[in-house]
Amino acid sequence: MAALRAALLGALLGALLGCATAALIPAADVKVEVLQKPFLCHRRTKWGDMMLVHYEGFLQSDGSMFHSTHKHNNGQPMWFTLGIREAIKGWDKGLKDMCVGEKRKLTIPPALAYGKEGKGKTEIIGVGCSFSKTCFLRKIFTKCLEW
């Protein structure tokens, strides 16, 4: 009985120390660089907005492009709803408060992208890879009926 108590106490202390240590390590965040701003910004994106974006994705390791809406999506921009995890967490964080006509470069760490598993074939976006996406906002829709 004493051995069981000691084992349980050790496991509990280990878990508590692990949580305390994890709380001290700051989480990686999305780095946002504004590359182009529109002359006028009538409205910024907010949670729930449907966004029409063109983007190009580049691996941080060697700068190679892994996807582009211009090249891989028949030249068509992509629809994306902000804040509902339709895409990776890094997009939700990095594309908030964006204006139509604005171009941003997002540098996204693995924790806010594809994590430890990678995406698709690991040779495309490898396990634990950081990458950047250059995004250009074409349109914002608050609800589907606007168009």
Summary of the structure (lengths in Angstrom):
residues: 147
radius of gyration: 20.2
end to end distance: 69.1
largest distance: 73.3
contacts: 384
relative contact order: 0.22
helix: 27%
strand: 31%
